[in-house]
Amino acid sequence: MKIETVPLAAVKGKSQGLQVSWQGGQFVMIVTERGLVSCGVIDKEVMDRFGAAVAIARGTPQKPLVTVDDLLGARIADVTHEAESRGVKVGMSGKEALEKLSG
């Protein structure tokens, strides 16, 4: 089992990456003061009910999202209504989504 936080200095505002892995699985997300950029571990409908700004990218078995760098380079596949209202769009990179949800 491994839990690692990754500070992100290159974006506006405060943000922190979280990389978690265990035997047989993993997830990665970036938490900002205004929302999340995450792999598919997040449930969009639940986050929408709470009004959270969340951008979701999805890995594949051949190319899983394991590190913060993987997530920053991935394409956003889904967004909550709040993230969309902040300019996050399906198809943008995780890095672009992070810029919209930071500071």
N, CA and C atoms as an extended XYZ file, in Angstrom:
309
Properties=species:S:1:pos:R:3:atomname:S:1:resname:S:1:resid:I:1 pbc="F F F"
N         0.845       -1.171        0.000 N   MET     1
C         0.000        0.000        0.000 CA  MET     1
C         0.894        1.239        0.000 C   MET     1
N         0.488        2.228       -0.797 N   LYS     2
C         1.260        3.463       -0.872 CA  LYS     2
C         0.296        4.645       -0.980 C   LYS     2
N         0.517        5.645       -0.156 N   ILE     3
C        -0.243        6.893       -0.213 CA  ILE     3
C         0.773        8.012       -0.286 C   ILE     3
N         0.690        8.793       -1.360 N   GLU     4
C         1.686        9.844       -1.581 CA  GLU     4
C         0.992       11.148       -1.939 C   GLU     4
N         1.405       12.234       -1.307 N   THR     5
C         0.930       13.556       -1.702 CA  THR     5
C         1.992       14.207       -2.570 C   THR     5
N         1.514       14.961       -3.565 N   VAL     6
C         2.410       15.588       -4.533 CA  VAL     6
C         2.061       17.069       -4.610 C   VAL     6
N         2.921       17.961       -4.076 N   PRO     7
C         2.635       19.393       -4.189 CA  PRO     7
C         2.754       19.856       -5.635 C   PRO     7
N         1.873       20.746       -6.044 N   LEU     8
C         1.891       21.288       -7.401 CA  LEU     8
C         2.145       22.781       -7.318 C   LEU     8
N         3.356       23.191       -7.640 N   ALA     9
C         3.742       24.591       -7.520 CA  ALA     9
C         3.467       25.391       -8.784 C   ALA     9
N         3.197       24.731       -9.897 N   ALA    10
C         3.106       25.437      -11.166 CA  ALA    10
C         1.717       25.987      -11.479 C   ALA    10
N         0.755       25.803      -10.592 N   VAL    11
C        -0.601       26.294      -10.841 CA  VAL    11
C        -0.948       27.417       -9.878 C   VAL    11
N        -1.957       28.212      -10.266 N   LYS    12
C        -2.400       29.288       -9.376 CA  LYS    12
C        -3.075       28.693       -8.150 C   LYS    12
N        -3.052       29.415       -7.066 N   GLY    13
C        -3.709       28.947       -5.858 CA  GLY    13
C        -3.015       27.726       -5.287 C   GLY    13
N        -3.681       27.102       -4.331 N   LYS    14
C        -3.129       25.919       -3.688 CA  LYS    14
C        -3.740       24.675       -4.317 C   LYS    14
N        -2.910       23.677       -4.547 N   SER    15
C        -3.392       22.384       -5.000 CA  SER    15
C        -2.431       21.308       -4.535 C   SER    15
N        -2.971       20.122       -4.392 N   GLN    16
C        -2.188       19.006       -3.890 CA  GLN    16
C        -2.631       17.744       -4.624 C   GLN    16
N        -1.666       17.004       -5.154 N   GLY    17
C        -1.963       15.727       -5.778 CA  GLY    17
C        -2.001       14.623       -4.744 C   GLY    17
N        -2.823       13.608       -5.004 N   LEU    18
C        -2.921       12.457       -4.125 CA  LEU    18
C        -2.852       11.195       -4.988 C   LEU    18
N        -1.838       10.385       -4.757 N   GLN    19
C        -1.635        9.137       -5.474 CA  GLN    19
C        -1.756        8.006       -4.455 C   GLN    19
N        -2.716        7.115       -4.675 N   VAL    20
C        -2.958        6.023       -3.741 CA  VAL    20
C        -2.928        4.711       -4.510 C   VAL    20
N        -2.203        3.726       -3.983 N   SER    21
C        -2.192        2.417       -4.619 CA  SER    21
C        -2.173        1.328       -3.544 C   SER    21
N        -2.712        0.186       -3.916 N   TRP    22
C        -2.739       -0.983       -3.066 CA  TRP    22
C        -2.663       -2.201       -3.981 C   TRP    22
N        -2.532       -3.346       -3.421 N   GLN    23
C        -2.433       -4.548       -4.240 CA  GLN    23
C        -3.707       -4.689       -5.079 C   GLN    23
N        -3.559       -4.548       -6.391 N   GLY    24
C        -4.688       -4.719       -7.290 CA  GLY    24
C        -5.451       -3.462       -7.648 C   GLY    24
N        -5.010       -2.279       -7.197 N   GLY    25
C        -5.743       -1.080       -7.566 CA  GLY    25
C        -5.019        0.205       -7.234 C   GLY    25
N        -5.580        1.303       -7.720 N   GLN    26
C        -5.002        2.623       -7.453 CA  GLN    26
C        -6.003        3.698       -7.840 C   GLN    26
N        -5.758        4.909       -7.343 N   PHE    27
C        -6.452        6.085       -7.847 CA  PHE    27
C        -5.551        7.289       -7.697 C   PHE    27
N        -5.891        8.337       -8.440 N   VAL    28
C        -5.130        9.577       -8.393 CA  VAL    28
C        -6.105       10.739       -8.514 C   VAL    28
N        -5.835       11.808       -7.783 N   MET    29
C        -6.637       13.027       -7.903 CA  MET    29
C        -5.801       14.229       -7.511 C   MET    29
N        -6.270       15.390       -7.937 N   ILE    30
C        -5.657       16.657       -7.548 CA  ILE    30
C        -6.745       17.477       -6.884 C   ILE    30
N        -6.469       17.925       -5.685 N   VAL    31
C        -7.426       18.704       -4.902 CA  VAL    31
C        -6.994       20.162       -4.933 C   VAL    31
N        -7.922       21.050       -5.284 N   THR    32
C        -7.664       22.482       -5.245 CA  THR    32
C        -8.620       23.117       -4.250 C   THR    32
N        -8.458       24.392       -4.010 N   GLU    33
C        -9.379       25.082       -3.107 CA  GLU    33
C       -10.785       25.190       -3.695 C   GLU    33
N       -10.901       25.010       -5.019 N   ARG    34
C       -12.192       25.186       -5.684 CA  ARG    34
C       -12.765       23.910       -6.286 C   ARG    34
N       -12.038       22.802       -6.250 N   GLY    35
C       -12.571       21.584       -6.841 CA  GLY    35
C       -11.527       20.497       -7.004 C   GLY    35
N       -11.879       19.485       -7.804 N   LEU    36
C       -11.024       18.318       -8.019 CA  LEU    36
C       -10.825       18.032       -9.493 C   LEU    36
N        -9.652       17.523       -9.816 N   VAL    37
C        -9.408       16.830      -11.078 CA  VAL    37
C        -9.087       15.414      -10.634 C   VAL    37
N        -9.823       14.439      -11.150 N   SER    38
C        -9.704       13.087      -10.625 CA  SER    38
C        -9.787       12.037      -11.717 C   SER    38
N        -9.306       10.854      -11.385 N   CYS    39
C        -9.560        9.697      -12.229 CA  CYS    39
C       -11.016        9.279      -12.013 C   CYS    39
N       -11.432        8.211      -12.624 N   GLY    40
C       -12.826        7.787      -12.574 CA  GLY    40
C       -13.308        7.231      -11.257 C   GLY    40
N       -12.513        7.311      -10.207 N   VAL    41
C       -12.933        6.817       -8.897 CA  VAL    41
C       -14.055        7.677       -8.294 C   VAL    41
N       -14.214        8.901       -8.777 N   ILE    42
C       -15.217        9.835       -8.263 CA  ILE    42
C       -16.567        9.586       -8.932 C   ILE    42
N       -17.642        9.659       -8.159 N   ASP    43
C       -19.001        9.514       -8.680 CA  ASP    43
C       -19.556       10.902       -9.021 C   ASP    43
N       -19.705       11.166      -10.309 N   LYS    44
C       -20.144       12.486      -10.777 CA  LYS    44
C       -21.509       12.868      -10.206 C   LYS    44
N       -22.455       11.942      -10.189 N   GLU    45
C       -23.802       12.269       -9.726 CA  GLU    45
C       -23.813       12.694       -8.256 C   GLU    45
N       -23.030       12.008       -7.434 N   VAL    46
C       -22.937       12.387       -6.020 CA  VAL    46
C       -22.322       13.773       -5.896 C   VAL    46
N       -21.242       14.022       -6.620 N   MET    47
C       -20.584       15.324       -6.536 CA  MET    47
C       -21.484       16.435       -7.065 C   MET    47
N       -22.280       16.148       -8.096 N   ASP    48
C       -23.244       17.134       -8.595 CA  ASP    48
C       -24.266       17.483       -7.524 C   ASP    48
N       -24.751       16.489       -6.808 N   ARG    49
C       -25.746       16.746       -5.742 CA  ARG    49
C       -25.199       17.681       -4.676 C   ARG    49
N       -23.886       17.627       -4.457 N   PHE    50
C       -23.262       18.483       -3.447 CA  PHE    50
C       -22.717       19.787       -4.029 C   PHE    50
N       -22.908       19.991       -5.318 N   GLY    51
C       -22.461       21.234       -5.947 CA  GLY    51
C       -20.960       21.354       -6.096 C   GLY    51
N       -20.255       20.239       -6.132 N   ALA    52
C       -18.791       20.259       -6.226 CA  ALA    52
C       -18.330       20.426       -7.668 C   ALA    52
N       -17.233       21.124       -7.843 N   ALA    53
C       -16.615       21.302       -9.163 CA  ALA    53
C       -15.600       20.180       -9.358 C   ALA    53
N       -15.936       19.231      -10.254 N   VAL    54
C       -15.084       18.056      -10.453 CA  VAL    54
C       -14.930       17.766      -11.937 C   VAL    54
N       -13.689       17.563      -12.355 N   ALA    55
C       -13.360       17.130      -13.714 CA  ALA    55
C       -12.824       15.710      -13.607 C   ALA    55
N       -13.357       14.804      -14.432 N   ILE    56
C       -13.018       13.384      -14.331 CA  ILE    56
C       -12.366       12.910      -15.630 C   ILE    56
N       -11.196       12.308      -15.488 N   ALA    57
C       -10.510       11.644      -16.600 CA  ALA    57
C       -10.577       10.148      -16.327 C   ALA    57
N       -10.521        9.361      -17.381 N   ARG    58
C       -10.589        7.909      -17.199 CA  ARG    58
C        -9.404        7.236      -17.880 C   ARG    58
N        -8.747        6.378      -17.122 N   GLY    59
C        -7.681        5.566      -17.682 CA  GLY    59
C        -8.261        4.302      -18.290 C   GLY    59
N        -7.390        3.475      -18.800 N   THR    60
C        -7.772        2.177      -19.350 CA  THR    60
C        -6.855        1.124      -18.730 C   THR    60
N        -7.213       -0.165      -18.864 N   PRO    61
C        -6.293       -1.192      -18.346 CA  PRO    61
C        -4.911       -1.106      -18.996 C   PRO    61
N        -4.864       -0.692      -20.262 N   GLN    62
C        -3.578       -0.562      -20.943 CA  GLN    62
C        -2.833        0.711      -20.542 C   GLN    62
N        -3.569        1.733      -20.161 N   LYS    63
C        -2.955        3.005      -19.785 CA  LYS    63
C        -3.695        3.580      -18.568 C   LYS    63
N        -3.449        2.997      -17.386 N   PRO    64
C        -4.134        3.489      -16.188 CA  PRO    64
C        -3.594        4.852      -15.756 C   PRO    64
N        -4.410        5.587      -15.054 N   LEU    65
C        -3.983        6.867      -14.471 CA  LEU    65
C        -3.462        6.558      -13.070 C   LEU    65
N        -2.152        6.635      -12.909 N   VAL    66
C        -1.513        6.248      -11.658 CA  VAL    66
C        -0.874        7.442      -10.963 C   VAL    66
N        -0.264        8.320      -11.741 N   THR    67
C         0.461        9.460      -11.167 CA  THR    67
C        -0.250       10.773      -11.493 C   THR    67
N         0.141       11.798      -10.779 N   VAL    68
C        -0.380       13.136      -11.059 CA  VAL    68
C        -0.050       13.541      -12.488 C   VAL    68
N         1.150       13.212      -12.948 N   ASP    69
C         1.513       13.534      -14.334 CA  ASP    69
C         0.611       12.830      -15.337 C   ASP    69
N         0.254       11.559      -15.058 N   ASP    70
C        -0.708       10.852      -15.919 CA  ASP    70
C        -2.017       11.631      -15.995 C   ASP    70
N        -2.495       12.088      -14.840 N   LEU    71
C        -3.769       12.801      -14.761 CA  LEU    71
C        -3.700       14.147      -15.482 C   LEU    71
N        -2.601       14.858      -15.325 N   LEU    72
C        -2.454       16.154      -16.001 CA  LEU    72
C        -2.452       16.007      -17.518 C   LEU    72
N        -1.922       14.898      -18.016 N   GLY    73
C        -1.860       14.675      -19.454 CA  GLY    73
C        -3.090       14.016      -20.044 C   GLY    73
N        -3.974       13.503      -19.196 N   ALA    74
C        -5.169       12.796      -19.670 CA  ALA    74
C        -6.229       13.781      -20.157 C   ALA    74
N        -7.153       13.285      -20.967 N   ARG    75
C        -8.289       14.080      -21.441 CA  ARG    75
C        -9.456       13.946      -20.475 C   ARG    75
N       -10.119       15.041      -20.205 N   ILE    76
C       -11.289       15.041      -19.325 CA  ILE    76
C       -12.446       14.374      -20.064 C   ILE    76
N       -13.081       13.405      -19.390 N   ALA    77
C       -14.166       12.628      -19.988 CA  ALA    77
C       -15.537       13.043      -19.468 C   ALA    77
N       -15.584       13.680      -18.291 N   ASP    78
C       -16.861       14.060      -17.692 CA  ASP    78
C       -16.623       15.203      -16.717 C   ASP    78
N       -17.618       16.042      -16.536 N   VAL    79
C       -17.513       17.170      -15.603 CA  VAL    79
C       -18.831       17.350      -14.867 C   VAL    79
N       -18.758       17.861      -13.659 N   THR    80
C       -19.975       18.223      -12.940 CA  THR    80
C       -20.481       19.570      -13.470 C   THR    80
N       -21.715       19.888      -13.116 N   HIS    81
C       -22.292       21.166      -13.553 CA  HIS    81
C       -21.471       22.344      -13.038 C   HIS    81
N       -21.012       22.253      -11.794 N   GLU    82
C       -20.226       23.350      -11.216 CA  GLU    82
C       -18.887       23.513      -11.933 C   GLU    82
N       -18.237       22.425      -12.275 N   ALA    83
C       -16.978       22.518      -13.027 CA  ALA    83
C       -17.228       23.138      -14.392 C   ALA    83
N       -18.315       22.731      -15.035 N   GLU    84
C       -18.649       23.292      -16.341 CA  GLU    84
C       -18.895       24.794      -16.241 C   GLU    84
N       -19.541       25.233      -15.161 N   SER    85
C       -19.792       26.668      -14.992 CA  SER    85
C       -18.503       27.449      -14.786 C   SER    85
N       -17.428       26.772      -14.407 N   ARG    86
C       -16.114       27.406      -14.220 CA  ARG    86
C       -15.228       27.260      -15.450 C   ARG    86
N       -15.819       26.783      -16.548 N   GLY    87
C       -15.089       26.731      -17.811 CA  GLY    87
C       -14.443       25.407      -18.155 C   GLY    87
N       -14.615       24.389      -17.316 N   VAL    88
C       -14.035       23.084      -17.601 CA  VAL    88
C       -14.909       22.377      -18.639 C   VAL    88
N       -14.277       21.802      -19.652 N   LYS    89
C       -15.010       21.150      -20.738 CA  LYS    89
C       -14.455       19.748      -21.003 C   LYS    89
N       -15.351       18.856      -21.392 N   VAL    90
C       -14.948       17.521      -21.814 CA  VAL    90
C       -13.979       17.675      -22.987 C   VAL    90
N       -12.903       16.916      -22.960 N   GLY    91
C       -11.907       16.945      -24.033 CA  GLY    91
C       -10.664       17.751      -23.708 C   GLY    91
N       -10.754       18.684      -22.742 N   MET    92
C        -9.542       19.429      -22.388 CA  MET    92
C        -8.625       18.531      -21.571 C   MET    92
N        -7.386       18.905      -21.463 N   SER    93
C        -6.430       18.107      -20.690 CA  SER    93
C        -6.676       18.300      -19.194 C   SER    93
N        -6.161       17.370      -18.422 N   GLY    94
C        -6.242       17.519      -16.972 CA  GLY    94
C        -5.554       18.791      -16.507 C   GLY    94
N        -4.473       19.156      -17.161 N   LYS    95
C        -3.762       20.393      -16.812 CA  LYS    95
C        -4.639       21.617      -17.075 C   LYS    95
N        -5.329       21.627      -18.214 N   GLU    96
C        -6.224       22.751      -18.515 CA  GLU    96
C        -7.372       22.820      -17.507 C   GLU    96
N        -7.913       21.669      -17.134 N   ALA    97
C        -8.983       21.635      -16.132 CA  ALA    97
C        -8.478       22.154      -14.796 C   ALA    97
N        -7.274       21.747      -14.425 N   LEU    98
C        -6.684       22.204      -13.172 CA  LEU    98
C        -6.539       23.723      -13.147 C   LEU    98
N        -6.117       24.299      -14.262 N   GLU    99
C        -5.980       25.757      -14.345 CA  GLU    99
C        -7.325       26.441      -14.128 C   GLU    99
N        -8.404       25.863      -14.640 N   LYS   100
C        -9.746       26.447      -14.471 CA  LYS   100
C       -10.228       26.322      -13.029 C   LYS   100
N        -9.823       25.257      -12.338 N   LEU   101
C       -10.300       25.009      -10.980 CA  LEU   101
C        -9.360       25.528       -9.905 C   LEU   101
N        -8.237       26.110      -10.293 N   SER   102
C        -7.269       26.653       -9.330 CA  SER   102
C        -7.480       28.151       -9.150 C   SER   102
N        -7.249       28.586       -7.929 N   GLY   103
C        -7.229       30.007       -7.609 CA  GLY   103
C        -8.218       30.922       -8.189 C   GLY   103
